[in-house]
């Protein structure tokens, strides 16, 4: 993404210098260079955005933990070893709504 920003900034600097300082004109070449740098910068920026998105998806698919737990305080060891149960198994008197699909 740094290359995209560099291309975009160089296009803007070129246009500003062309309008303020330089007198001689090269026909059509300046416009082509500026447009090329501008669109290349935009394209590289969005490729970087897509790369960040794909990287986030890759990290999520690998199931890498977002937080590493160093220590647990005030947790019951028995509860940590038992598998999770549904609320219906824990409280059989609880009303159960069937799926209406």
C-alpha positions, 0 to 999 in steps of 0.5 A: 500500500506504500507504493500506491500512496507513493504513486498517487502522491507523485502524480499530484506533485507532478501536476502541481509542479507542472501548473506552477513552475514548468513552462515547457510542455511535452505534448500528451506525455505528461497527461499519460504519465499522470493518469498512469500514476493515478490509476496505478496508485488507486489499483495498488491501494485496493489490491492492498485492501483485498490482501488485508481482507484475505489475510484476516480470513486466513487467520480466522480459518487457521483458528489461531486464538486472538488472545493467549490466556496466561492464567485463569483465576477463580475458575472451577477445574471441573467446569473447565474439563466438562464438555458444554451442555445445552440449557435443556439438559441443565434444566429439564423443567425449562420450556422448550420451543420447537423449530417452526420451520 
